Amino acid sequence: MGYSTQNGDRAKSPLPIPLQAKTGHLPWANDRPSTASDQFVDLQYATPLAPAGATFRWVICGLLFLATSINYMDRQVVSILAPVLQSHFRWSEQDYAHVVFAFQLAYMFGLLSVGWFIDRCGLKIGYAVAITVWSVAACATAFATSFFGFIAVRFLLGLGEAGNFPAATKTIGEWFPRRERSLATGLFNTGTSSGAIIAPLLVPWIANTWSWQTAFVVLGASGFAWIVFWLLLYQRPEKSRYLSPAAVAFIRTDDAPEIAGSAGEEEAGRVGWVQLFELRQTWGILVSAALVVPVMWFQIFWLPKFLGAQFKVSISKAGWPLATAFSMQFMGSIFGGLLGTWLINQGKSVHFARKFSLGLCALCVTPIACVGWIHSMWPAIFVVGFAMAAMQGWSANGYCVTTDLYPKRAIASMVGLGTAAGSVGSMVFAEFAGWYLQHTHGDYILLFVLAGCGFPLAFIALHLFIPVWDPVHLENPTALST
């Protein structure tokens, strides 16, 4: 018993649960007539029970969750302390937009190289270096004495933080079978919400008790503790002392041959950017990212300022409204990941599961367009929170588009390129937001209307560029070049 490939080779499988899908048709194929490309595998088993030891993959997911939480805490401190910093450094709305722009510019540059760096050095070293850089930058922010000094440390923070999502997404691709990836991605991605929940509750208290500088140091130092655990626990599944051969086979059980790759195959070659840009799947990911990422970052960098401008909420009183909105976001990440996994387990194709989940989430973001006309704080918070939950649901499934369609050796590079495209859109939006708020004296109506349009447009773009769920074929891998 085993599976057969196109060339007729047979391979043994230790997995015990019989497949309830039709022989010769991929469980992850889209709902279209099968083609020759669908016939390369004849699986005998599906949705197998995890063997002993395979649960260690959730420890790895937990580390990704903690890293993402730290990432967002360090990122959000500046928006929570914006009124204090604007007073201390005498910033205008446009100056604040420049600070956001500097972070996003560095984030984009970092993303353009971090995928290459992680693919070259491996996840263990690459991820640790990225968190070291951003933790140093977060702590150094406390010692900035001028506007340009602040710009410099935020730029360094952006360079380091760019490594988180390419590394985390690549880790999910290595440590989880395909049917679990949206759930695992949703779980680690809840770190964006947990970090955003903790920061507005913790930062004002630290700033009021000690100083705003202390807030940057305390939150920045948490990254160094994470690095210790990462270096102690992480290895590729094939090399991990915490996994048995059966556990590794379980993780690899539903990878398509184009996507699955052994450690030896991964080291055999890297994919060049020219190859990636020739693919319509790549352009679908880039265009959709450029439309949705600015909306997500708008909530991070401007929601605290919106509460102050619209409802006169001070820093000390903004913690609970912000924590409420980001708590709703937290739940969206979990349910978004569960939805994709549930649909696949119900026998739906991966194509249907991803597109249905993304489309539903895009629809649920649209009410945020009305927030500028809401004149009571808590109704506005609940509408924003609902939309942010849908945004995280989108993220949980959106990152899986890359892990579903691209070989493992290309995942970090593709996530880096996609998030870099999002950063370009975010820089444009940040500068526009600063200019618009400066000239309208704090009117947020148009900004929220634009936010409500981003996700539906992104879904349309994704569907146009990726109408069917065909895994990417990359031949003759070459050294990745920039």
C-alpha positions in Angstrom: 0.0 0.0 0.0 1.3 3.5 -0.9 1.0 6.1 -3.5 2.0 6.2 -7.2 3.6 9.0 -9.0 3.5 9.8 -12.7 6.4 7.7 -13.5 4.8 4.7 -11.8 7.2 4.6 -8.8 5.7 3.3 -5.6 6.4 4.5 -2.1 5.4 3.0 1.2 3.3 4.9 3.7 2.8 4.1 7.3 -0.4 6.1 7.6 -3.3 4.0 8.9 -6.5 5.8 7.8 -8.1 4.8 4.5 -8.7 7.7 2.0 -12.3 8.4 1.3 -11.6 10.3 -1.8 -11.7 8.9 -5.4 -8.5 7.1 -6.4 -6.5 9.1 -8.9 -7.9 12.5 -8.1 -6.1 14.9 -5.8 -8.0 15.8 -2.6 -6.7 19.4 -3.0 -7.6 19.8 -6.7 -10.2 22.4 -7.6 -13.7 21.3 -8.7 -13.0 21.1 -12.4 -12.6 18.0 -14.7 -9.4 16.3 -13.8 -6.5 16.8 -16.2 -3.2 15.1 -16.7 -1.6 17.3 -14.1 -4.1 15.9 -11.6 -3.2 12.3 -12.2 0.3 12.3 -10.7 -0.7 10.7 -7.4 -2.8 7.9 -6.3 -3.2 8.4 -2.5 -4.3 5.4 -0.4 -4.8 7.4 2.8 -6.3 10.7 3.9 -6.8 12.7 7.1 -4.6 10.2 9.0 -4.4 10.3 12.8 -1.2 12.0 14.0 1.3 9.4 15.3 3.0 9.8 18.7 5.4 12.8 18.7 3.8 14.7 15.8 2.1 17.0 18.4 5.5 18.8 18.7 4.5 20.7 15.6 2.2 22.7 17.8 5.1 23.7 20.0 6.7 25.2 16.9 3.4 27.0 16.1 3.5 28.3 19.6 6.9 29.8 19.1 5.7 31.5 15.9 2.7 32.9 17.9 5.0 34.4 20.5 7.4 35.9 17.9 4.4 37.5 16.1 3.1 38.9 19.3 6.4 40.5 20.1 6.6 41.8 16.6 3.3 43.6 16.8 3.9 44.9 20.4 7.2 46.5 19.2 5.5 47.8 16.1 2.5 49.3 17.9 4.2 51.2 20.7 4.7 54.2 18.5 1.0 54.5 17.6 -0.1 54.2 21.2 2.4 56.9 22.3 1.8 59.1 19.3 0.3 62.0 21.2 3.2 62.0 23.7 5.8 61.7 20.9 4.1 64.3 18.8 4.3 66.7 21.8 7.8 65.7 22.7 9.2 66.0 19.2 6.7 68.6 18.0 5.5 66.5 15.1 2.7 67.5 12.8 0.3 65.0 11.2 2.6 64.9 8.2 5.7 64.3 10.4 3.9 61.3 12.0 3.1 60.0 8.5 6.9 60.3 7.7 7.7 58.2 10.7 5.2 55.5 9.5 6.6 55.8 6.0 10.2 55.2 7.2 9.2 52.0 9.0 7.3 50.8 5.9 10.1 51.7 3.5 12.6 49.7 5.6 10.0 46.9 5.9 9.8 46.8 2.1 13.6 46.8 1.6 13.9 44.1 4.2 11.2 41.9 2.6 13.0 42.1 -0.7 16.1 40.5 0.8 14.9 38.6 3.8 13.4 35.8 1.8 16.7 35.3 0.1 18.5 35.5 3.4 16.2 32.9 5.1 16.3 30.6 2.1 20.1 30.9 2.1 20.9 30.6 5.8 17.9 28.5 6.9 15.1 29.2 9.2 16.9 28.6 12.4 19.6 31.2 11.9 17.6 33.6 9.6 14.7 34.0 12.0 17.0 34.5 15.0 18.9 37.2 13.2 15.7 39.0 12.2 14.4 39.1 15.7 17.8 40.2 17.1 17.8 43.2 14.7 14.3 44.4 15.5 14.8 43.9 19.3 17.9 46.0 19.2 16.0 48.7 17.2 13.0 48.6 19.6 15.2 49.2 22.6 17.3 51.8 20.8 14.1 53.9 20.2 14.2 54.9 23.8 17.5 56.8 23.2 16.4 58.7 20.1 16.8 62.5 20.8 15.6 64.0 17.6 13.0 63.5 14.9 15.7 62.1 12.5 17.1 59.9 15.2 13.6 58.5 15.7 13.3 58.0 11.9 16.6 56.0 11.9 15.7 53.6 14.7 12.2 53.0 13.1 13.9 52.3 9.8 16.1 49.6 11.6 13.0 48.2 13.3 11.3 47.8 9.9 14.3 46.0 8.5 14.3 43.5 11.3 10.5 43.0 11.5 10.4 42.2 7.8 11.7 38.7 8.6 8.8 37.6 10.8 6.1 36.6 8.3 8.4 35.1 5.6 10.1 33.0 8.2 6.9 32.0 10.0 5.0 31.1 6.8 8.0 29.0 5.6 8.0 27.2 9.0 4.3 26.4 8.6 5.0 25.0 5.2 7.7 22.7 6.6 6.0 21.6 9.8 2.3 21.1 8.9 0.5 19.0 6.4 -1.5 21.0 3.8 -4.9 20.4 5.4 -3.7 22.0 8.7 -1.9 25.0 7.3 -4.8 27.5 7.4 -5.5 26.6 11.0 -1.8 26.7 12.0 -1.4 30.0 10.1 -4.5 31.4 11.8 -3.2 30.4 15.2 0.3 31.9 14.9 -1.3 34.9 13.2 -3.4 35.6 16.3 -0.1 36.9 17.6 -0.8 40.1 15.7 -3.9 40.5 17.7 -2.5 39.4 21.1 0.4 41.7 20.7 -2.0 44.5 19.7 -4.2 43.7 22.8 -1.3 43.6 25.3 0.4 46.7 24.0 -2.4 49.3 24.6 -3.0 47.9 28.1 0.7 47.7 29.1 2.3 50.6 27.3 0.3 53.5 28.9 0.8 51.9 32.3 4.6 51.7 31.8 4.7 55.2 30.4 2.7 56.7 33.2 4.6 54.7 35.9 8.1 55.3 34.5 8.5 56.9 31.1 7.8 56.5 27.4 11.4 55.4 26.9 11.0 52.5 29.4 8.0 51.2 27.4 10.3 50.8 24.3 13.0 49.1 26.3 10.8 46.6 28.2 8.9 45.5 25.1 12.0 45.4 22.9 13.9 43.2 25.4 11.3 40.4 25.2 12.6 39.4 21.7 15.9 38.3 23.2 14.2 35.8 25.5 12.4 34.3 22.5 15.6 33.7 20.6 16.9 31.4 23.3 13.9 29.0 23.0 14.0 29.1 19.2 17.6 28.1 19.0 17.1 25.3 21.5 13.9 23.8 19.9 13.9 24.4 16.2 15.2 22.0 13.5 13.7 20.9 10.2 11.2 18.0 10.8 13.6 15.5 9.2 16.3 16.5 11.6 14.3 17.2 14.7 15.1 14.9 17.7 11.5 15.4 18.8 9.9 13.7 15.8 9.8 10.0 14.9 9.9 8.9 11.2 6.2 8.3 11.4 5.6 11.8 12.6 7.7 13.2 9.7 5.7 11.1 7.3 2.5 12.4 8.7 3.6 16.0 8.2 4.5 15.2 4.6 1.5 13.0 3.8 -0.6 15.3 1.7 2.0 17.4 0.0 1.8 17.4 -3.8 5.0 16.3 -5.4 5.6 19.8 -6.8 5.3 21.2 -3.3 6.9 18.5 -1.2 10.7 18.8 -0.9 13.2 16.9 1.1 16.1 18.7 2.7 18.3 17.5 -0.1 16.0 19.0 -2.8 15.8 22.3 -1.0 19.6 22.6 -0.9 19.8 21.6 -4.6 18.9 25.0 -5.9 17.1 28.3 -5.3 14.4 29.9 -7.4 15.2 33.3 -9.0 12.9 36.3 -8.9 12.7 36.4 -12.7 11.0 32.9 -12.6 8.5 34.1 -9.9 7.6 37.3 -11.8 6.8 35.2 -14.9 3.9 33.5 -13.0 0.3 34.7 -13.0 0.0 33.3 -9.4 2.8 35.7 -8.3 1.0 38.7 -9.7 -2.3 37.7 -8.1 -0.5 37.6 -4.7 1.3 40.9 -5.3 -1.7 42.9 -6.4 -4.0 41.6 -3.6 -1.3 42.3 -1.0 -0.9 45.8 -2.3 -4.6 46.4 -1.7 -5.1 44.7 1.7 -1.9 45.4 3.7 -2.4 49.2 3.7 -5.8 48.7 5.3 -4.3 46.5 8.0 -1.6 48.9 8.8 -4.0 51.8 8.8 -5.7 50.2 11.9 -2.4 49.7 13.6 -0.9 53.1 13.1 -4.0 55.4 13.0 -6.7 53.7 15.1 -5.3 55.1 18.4 -5.1 58.6 16.9 -8.6 58.3 15.5 -10.0 57.6 19.0 -8.3 60.7 20.2 -9.3 62.9 17.3 -12.9 61.7 17.0 -13.9 60.9 20.6 -11.2 62.8 22.6 -9.9 59.6 24.2 -6.6 60.1 26.1 -3.8 57.6 26.1 -4.6 56.4 29.6 -8.2 55.6 28.6 -7.6 54.2 25.1 -6.3 50.8 26.3 -9.7 49.1 26.7 -11.3 50.3 23.5 -8.2 49.3 21.5 -7.9 46.0 23.4 -11.6 45.3 22.6 -11.1 45.8 18.9 -7.9 43.7 18.8 -9.6 41.0 20.8 -12.2 40.7 18.1 -9.4 40.5 15.6 -7.9 37.7 17.6 -11.0 35.6 17.3 -11.2 36.3 13.5 -7.8 34.8 13.0 -8.8 31.6 14.8 -12.2 31.2 13.1 -10.7 32.1 9.7 -8.1 29.4 10.0 -10.7 26.9 11.3 -13.0 27.7 8.4 -10.5 26.7 5.7 -9.5 23.5 7.6 -13.1 22.5 8.2 -14.1 22.9 4.5 -11.2 20.8 3.4 -12.0 18.1 6.0 -15.6 18.2 4.7 -14.3 17.1 1.3 -14.2 20.4 -0.4 -11.2 21.2 -2.6 -8.4 23.4 -1.4 -9.4 25.8 -4.2 -13.0 26.1 -2.9 -11.9 26.3 0.7 -9.4 29.1 0.1 -11.6 31.2 -2.3 -14.8 30.8 -0.2 -12.9 31.8 3.0 -11.2 34.8 1.4 -14.4 36.0 -0.3 -16.4 35.8 2.9 -13.7 37.7 4.9 -13.5 40.3 2.2 -17.3 40.9 2.4 -17.1 41.2 6.2 -14.5 44.0 6.0 -16.7 46.3 4.0 -18.7 47.8 7.0 -15.6 49.6 8.1 -16.3 52.1 5.3 -19.1 53.6 7.6 -17.0 54.2 10.7 -16.2 57.9 9.8 -19.9 58.7 10.2 -20.4 57.0 13.6 -20.4 59.5 16.4 -20.3 57.1 19.4 -17.1 55.4 20.4 -18.2 51.9 21.3 -20.4 51.3 18.2 -17.4 52.5 16.1 -15.1 50.1 18.0 -17.3 47.1 17.4 -17.6 47.9 13.7 -13.8 48.3 13.4 -13.3 45.1 15.5 -15.6 43.1 13.3 -13.8 44.3 10.2 -10.4 43.6 11.8 -11.6 40.0 12.6 -12.4 39.5 9.0 -9.0 40.9 8.0 -7.2 38.3 10.2 -9.4 35.6 8.7 -8.2 36.7 5.3 -4.6 36.6 6.5 -5.0 33.1 7.9 -6.1 31.8 4.4 -4.1 34.3 2.3 -0.7 33.1 3.5 -1.8 29.6 2.7 -2.2 30.5 -1.0 1.6 30.7 -1.1 2.2 27.4 0.8 -0.4 25.7 -1.3 0.9 26.8 -4.7 4.7 27.2 -4.4 7.6 24.8 -3.7 9.0 25.1 -0.2 12.3 26.6 -1.5 10.3 29.5 -2.9 7.9 30.2 0.0 10.0 32.7 2.0 10.9 34.6 -1.1 7.3 34.7 -2.2 6.0 35.8 1.1 8.7 38.5 1.2 7.7 39.7 -2.3 4.0 39.7 -1.4 4.5 41.6 1.8 6.9 44.0 0.1 4.1 44.8 -2.4 1.8 45.4 0.6 4.5 47.8 2.0 4.6 49.8 -1.2 0.8 50.3 -1.0 1.1 51.1 2.7 3.7 53.8 2.1 1.5 55.5 -0.5 -1.5 55.3 1.8 0.5 56.5 4.8 1.7 59.6 3.0 -1.8 60.3 1.7 -3.3 59.8 5.1 -0.9 62.3 6.7 -1.5 64.9 3.9 -5.3 64.4 4.0 -5.5 64.6 7.8 -3.3 67.7 7.8 -5.5 69.5 5.3 -8.9 68.3 6.7 -7.9 68.9 10.3 -8.4 65.3 11.3 -11.4 64.1 9.2 -11.2 60.3 8.8 -14.3 59.7 6.7 -12.5 59.2 3.3 -9.8 57.0 4.9 -12.3 54.5 6.2 -14.2 54.5 2.9 -11.0 53.5 1.1 -10.3 50.9 3.8 -13.7 49.3 3.1 -12.9 48.9 -0.6 -9.4 47.3 -0.3 -10.4 43.7 0.5 -13.2 43.2 -2.1 -10.9 44.6 -4.8 -8.1 42.3 -3.6 -10.4 39.2 -3.8 -11.4 40.2 -7.4 -7.7 40.5 -8.4 -6.8 37.2 -6.8 -9.6 35.4 -8.6 -8.7 37.0 -12.0 -5.0 36.0 -11.7 -5.6 32.6 -10.0 -8.8 31.2 -11.5 -7.7 27.6 -10.8 -5.6 26.1 -8.1 -2.6 24.8 -10.0 0.7 24.2 -8.1 3.6 26.1 -9.5 6.2 24.2 -11.5 9.7 25.6 -11.2 12.3 23.9 -13.3 16.1 24.3 -13.3 16.4 26.2 -10.0 19.1 28.8 -10.0 20.7 30.9 -7.4 18.3 33.5 -6.2 19.3 36.9 -7.5 18.3 40.3 -6.5 
